[in-house]
């Protein structure tokens, strides 16, 4: 896919285009894992250990083995091509940190919503948020070991996704799987951008 290549004089230094994308989803869906897996440099993490203070506040059902949480963001960088770099920001999953989302979302091309079939309803706040902002997004079902497997059609129906929202399976631990998710997001975001331009009478 053409991500916006342009002709340049021979020998000119090519500076890559940098685009910002978000990785969102519920608590324990694998956001920190995905950002860490795709990042070509050591990712920035703001994880803190869960303490007794969170008892009654943090819902650990389905993710009982989780012992840390992101309190601000995760950040990584991945080169997609010689002239395209993605800056990947992982959002905090707990609702008490959602005040950070508006700041993280500024300038974002689009978002990945990670879904965990053990806690599928946790996707709804992220989906509602990006739909409300008009931000292009894809939904990636993170295939946790031991989790019940659902068909993608079942997941789409359960999440009430529009037909044009890409939905795919992924393993957040695997770099190539995460990279494929990000490329799917890029393609969807570019297609959405072009459709909106045409609808507005632009070129």
C-alpha positions as CSV (number, residue, x, y, z in Angstrom):
1,X,0.0,0.0,0.0
2,X,1.2,3.5,-0.8
3,X,1.5,5.4,2.5
4,X,2.3,8.7,0.8
5,X,5.5,8.3,-1.2
6,X,6.7,11.3,-3.1
7,X,9.4,11.8,-5.7
8,X,12.7,13.2,-4.3
9,X,15.9,14.4,-5.9
10,X,18.5,11.7,-6.3
11,X,20.8,11.7,-3.3
12,X,18.4,13.6,-1.1
13,X,18.2,12.5,2.5
14,X,14.9,10.8,3.2
15,X,13.3,11.7,6.6
16,X,10.7,9.2,7.6
17,X,7.2,10.3,8.2
18,X,6.2,9.7,11.9
19,X,2.7,8.8,12.7
20,X,1.1,8.3,16.1
21,X,-1.2,5.4,16.9
22,X,-2.8,4.2,20.2
23,X,-3.3,0.8,21.7
24,X,-6.3,0.6,23.9
25,X,-8.5,-2.0,25.5
26,X,-9.6,-3.3,28.9
27,X,-7.5,-3.9,32.0
28,X,-5.2,-6.9,31.3
29,X,-6.0,-7.2,27.6
30,X,-2.3,-7.2,26.6
31,X,-1.6,-3.5,25.7
32,X,1.8,-3.3,27.4
33,X,2.8,-6.7,26.0
34,X,1.9,-5.6,22.4
35,X,3.8,-2.3,22.6
36,X,6.8,-4.1,24.0
37,X,6.7,-6.8,21.4
38,X,6.6,-4.5,18.4
39,X,8.9,-1.8,19.6
40,X,12.4,-1.8,18.0
41,X,13.8,0.0,21.0
42,X,13.4,-0.5,24.7
43,X,9.8,0.6,25.4
44,X,8.8,3.2,27.9
45,X,6.6,1.7,30.6
46,X,4.8,3.2,33.5
47,X,3.7,0.1,35.3
48,X,3.1,-0.1,39.0
49,X,2.5,-3.1,41.2
50,X,-1.1,-3.8,42.2
51,X,-1.6,-3.3,45.9
52,X,-4.3,-3.9,48.5
53,X,-5.5,-0.4,47.8
54,X,-7.0,-1.6,44.6
55,X,-9.1,-4.3,46.2
56,X,-12.7,-3.6,45.4
57,X,-11.6,-1.1,42.7
58,X,-9.7,-3.2,40.2
59,X,-11.7,-6.1,38.8
60,X,-9.3,-9.0,38.4
61,X,-11.9,-11.6,37.3
62,X,-10.4,-13.5,34.4
63,X,-6.9,-12.0,34.9
64,X,-6.2,-13.1,38.5
65,X,-2.5,-13.6,37.8
66,X,-2.0,-10.0,36.8
67,X,0.1,-8.1,39.4
68,X,1.0,-4.8,37.6
69,X,-1.0,-2.0,35.9
70,X,-0.1,0.8,33.5
71,X,-0.7,4.2,35.3
72,X,0.1,6.6,32.5
73,X,1.1,5.1,29.2
74,X,3.4,2.7,27.3
75,X,5.5,4.0,24.4
76,X,7.3,2.2,21.6
77,X,8.5,2.8,18.1
78,X,8.4,0.6,15.0
79,X,9.7,1.3,11.5
80,X,7.2,0.1,8.9
81,X,9.2,1.1,5.8
82,X,12.1,3.3,4.9
83,X,9.9,6.4,5.1
84,X,7.4,5.5,7.7
85,X,7.7,5.2,11.4
86,X,5.0,4.6,14.0
87,X,5.0,5.9,17.5
88,X,2.9,3.5,19.5
89,X,1.2,4.7,22.7
90,X,-0.5,2.2,25.0
91,X,-3.3,3.7,27.1
92,X,-4.1,2.8,30.7
93,X,-6.9,0.3,30.9
94,X,-8.5,1.2,34.2
95,X,-11.3,3.8,34.2
96,X,-9.7,5.9,37.0
97,X,-6.9,6.7,34.5
98,X,-9.1,7.5,31.6
99,X,-8.6,11.3,32.1
100,X,-5.2,10.7,30.3
101,X,-6.9,9.4,27.1
102,X,-7.7,12.9,25.7
103,X,-4.1,13.9,25.9
104,X,-2.8,10.7,24.4
105,X,-5.4,10.8,21.6
106,X,-4.3,14.2,20.3
107,X,-2.8,13.8,16.8
108,X,-3.3,10.1,16.7
109,X,-3.9,8.6,13.2
110,X,-5.9,5.7,14.6
111,X,-6.2,3.1,17.4
112,X,-6.0,-0.6,18.0
113,X,-8.6,-1.9,20.5
114,X,-7.3,-5.1,22.1
115,X,-10.0,-7.6,23.0
116,X,-9.8,-10.3,25.6
117,X,-12.6,-12.9,25.1
118,X,-12.5,-13.6,28.9
119,X,-13.6,-10.0,29.5
120,X,-15.1,-9.0,26.2
121,X,-17.3,-6.3,27.6
122,X,-14.2,-4.4,28.7
123,X,-13.8,-3.3,25.0
124,X,-17.0,-1.2,25.0
125,X,-15.5,2.0,26.6
126,X,-12.6,2.0,24.1
127,X,-14.9,1.4,21.1
128,X,-17.3,4.1,22.3
129,X,-14.5,6.5,22.9
130,X,-13.0,6.2,19.4
131,X,-16.4,6.1,17.7
132,X,-17.3,9.3,19.5
133,X,-14.1,11.1,18.4
134,X,-14.4,9.8,14.8
135,X,-11.0,8.1,15.2
136,X,-10.4,5.1,12.9
137,X,-9.8,1.9,14.8
138,X,-9.4,-1.8,14.4
139,X,-10.2,-4.5,17.0
140,X,-7.6,-7.2,17.6
141,X,-8.6,-10.3,19.6
142,X,-5.7,-11.3,21.7
143,X,-5.5,-15.1,21.8
144,X,-4.8,-15.9,25.4
145,X,-3.9,-19.5,26.2
146,X,-6.8,-21.3,27.8
147,X,-9.3,-18.6,26.9
148,X,-12.5,-19.7,25.1
149,X,-12.2,-19.3,21.4
150,X,-14.9,-17.4,19.5
151,X,-15.4,-17.0,15.8
152,X,-14.8,-13.5,14.5
153,X,-18.4,-13.2,13.4
154,X,-19.4,-13.9,17.0
155,X,-17.1,-11.3,18.4
156,X,-18.3,-8.7,15.8
157,X,-21.9,-9.4,16.8
158,X,-21.1,-9.2,20.6
159,X,-19.3,-5.9,20.2
160,X,-21.8,-4.5,17.7
161,X,-19.1,-3.4,15.4
162,X,-19.8,-1.7,12.1
163,X,-19.1,-3.9,9.1
164,X,-16.2,-1.6,7.9
165,X,-14.3,-1.9,11.2
166,X,-11.4,-4.5,10.7
167,X,-11.5,-7.4,13.2
168,X,-8.6,-9.8,13.4
169,X,-6.9,-12.3,15.7
170,X,-3.5,-11.6,17.2
171,X,-0.9,-12.8,19.7
172,X,0.3,-9.7,21.5
173,X,3.5,-11.5,22.5
174,X,4.6,-12.0,18.8
175,X,6.2,-9.1,17.0
176,X,5.0,-10.1,13.5
177,X,1.5,-10.6,14.8
178,X,1.5,-7.1,16.4
179,X,3.1,-5.6,13.3
180,X,0.3,-7.1,11.1
181,X,-2.3,-5.5,13.4
182,X,-0.6,-2.1,13.0
183,X,-0.4,-2.4,9.3
184,X,-4.1,-3.3,9.2
185,X,-4.8,-0.2,11.2
186,X,-2.7,2.0,8.8
187,X,-4.6,0.7,5.8
188,X,-7.9,1.2,7.5
189,X,-7.0,4.7,8.6
190,X,-5.8,5.8,5.2
191,X,-8.9,4.3,3.5
192,X,-11.1,6.2,6.1
193,X,-9.2,9.4,5.5
194,X,-9.6,9.1,1.7
195,X,-13.3,8.3,2.0
196,X,-13.9,11.4,4.2
197,X,-12.0,13.6,1.7
198,X,-14.1,12.4,-1.1
199,X,-17.3,12.9,0.9
200,X,-16.2,16.4,1.6
201,X,-15.6,17.1,-2.1
202,X,-11.8,17.1,-1.7
203,X,-9.2,15.3,-3.8
